[in-house]
Amino acid sequence: MTARTQSPLLAAPGRRAEEVGPSIKQRLAARGLDGVTLLVLPGALVLVALFLYPFLYGFILSFEPKEGGMFSNYARFFSDSYLYNTIWTTLRLAIPVTLLNLLLAIPVAFRVRLMRHQRLLTTILILPITLGTVLVAEGMLFYFGAQGWFSRSLMALHITSAPLKLTNSYVGVFLSLLITGFPFTFLLTLSYVTGIDPSLEQAAATLGAGPRARFRHVFLPLLLPGLAITFCLSFVQAYSVFPSAVLVGEPARATRVISIAAYHAAFEEYDYSMASAIAMIMGATQLLVVVLVLASRRFFYRGPVAGAKG
Amino acid sequence: MAIQAARFQELRLDKVRRDFGHLNALKGLDLRIRQGEFIALLGPSGCGKSTALNCLAGLLPVTGGSIWLDDRRIDTLRPEDRGFGMVFQSYALFPHMTVRRNAAFGLMMRGVPKAEAAKRVDEALAMVRLQAQADKLPGQLSGGQQQRVAIARAIVIEPPLILMDEPLSNLDAKLRLEMRADIRRIHDRLGSTTIYVTHDQEEALSLADRIVVMREGTIRQVGTPEELYARPAHLDVADFMGYRNRLPGRIVGREGNTAMLEIAEGARLSGLLCEETNGQGVIAVRPEDLTTAHDGAAGVPGTVHAVEYRGRSFHGLAIGPTGQELFFHTENRIEIGAPVRLTADSSRALVFAKEAA
């Protein structure tokens, strides 16, 4: 390296900075740009090819409708209740499911963090992720369907007189999303919960805080930012529900989610421009919820969750 | 009125046991602590001292025995119902609360009215000299400041007992000395009772009124720092008290409570007999008490292996007749490789029973 090492004692006060300054390479490195930065390139290319390009393509396509002006796709979406209601239908599924999953995941995570055989339980809980939505939906049809064991058992026990309508309905999709979404929500929550220094809880206990107060004053404030992230990621998954909405839902009415509307436009009406517009609206609504949740994080503490600096 | 420690007469540990599966971390601890005492639990890591502290705090349930605060049995209480102040090695400050709110936490849990709580918190922060940092978050403080917040948080609830788990081990040497003085000053000023866990005998000697030396889940000796320093009851306690030379040998002579040990052929040392022995013993001598002998005196021959100049004296390491390491001090410069004869005043050397291996 040809870097000129310059003692500050030797630099005359009036001298110009560039005469004694470090080389361009050093200055770039100081800003975090060096050879290693180039390793980002392949990833960036993949991102451009697989995400940015299709996104922009769809974005532009959505402004080139089959007929009408530039915004006619969007105008049509927001004037047709059959279309714009899908936003509400999807939110009505995704938000309660995500919230319920979080509410279930927190107590389970609090229990699991104390367990010695965490890994076994975690493995069992991960299984639904690996199974995929379709298999889960199929299992639900067999189990919860009108002729499934669940309804038949209830009827045999004379608890109900007619089969419960647990599939091909809102409840069906709700349950399927709960099953497939829970492990993901749980694992994220568990990592946030176990990330909190256990001595904080002990300190709170010695200071007189019972379990409820410890949760409220110590755990919850430290968990909230992580829970907000978990909510966002789980919500995005639930919001783009498609297979279960069709398989165990009522895709014509109660569970006509926004992705079904997009599918319908693309592959039944062959109106790719309209489908792109719906996809854009889907993305925008999703983004809106995520931004709202993340923005709320600024009301919480967001620093390290360990007691001390290592 | 100023912050004051709650009053009691005596804290009593009665055959306290703690098992982890097959591991007996505490094997029946008996200990009585009077109000106002500063007790150090001293021992190597794994000796059960932290387990004992956690059992006292209620963070670990005991698996046998009982703990009493006067007539009140406390080992069955939850930690939040015991009301002891605890200072953790990792500080365990709530990172999302300011210094003031951290310190006020215990008072908030007790439902102390805001105005009074604020007054007491101010007083506690003044005591640890952190008024200026009151509105900062723990992450903005140095390690020493964080530990002082932890101390303020523990004392503000006026606990009958303050438990400290190696509170200074994460601090640098200079800060440790400062904080040590602070901890003792606060203890004296509040009239509190403190149980302080440490593996540093210097810390224990300088802080405590009484030291409890532990080993493998049992108490080996309880005594004042002076007692422990001058007359450790067992070899392992002596080890902790700086008796670095521990030489096994055969007892060849006895006169009153002084015994003569033959360490090797022609190598003899005599010392105070501290334990009954069966003819075999170990003599323990501090390096500063083992010094070069005048010609002809009894002692242990050796060859100088290393010498360091330490200002007032030279610290040396010699190798004894059968390869023993002998740490000694001397006032005269000695060449490496030179033969020496080392001896100790018999009142400064202690003879213990040979430990069952």
Interface residues (C-beta under 8 A of the other chain):
Chain A: D197 S199 L200 Q202 A203 A204 A205 T206 L207 G208 A209 G210 A213 H217 V218 P221 L222 F300 Y301 G303 P304 V305 A306 G307 A308 K309
Chain B: A57 G58 L59 R78 P79 E80 D81 R82 G83 F84 G85 M86 F88 S90 Y91 A92 L93 F94 P95 H96 F105 G106 M108 M109 R110 L137 P138 G139 G143 Q146 A150 R153 A154 I157 L163 N170
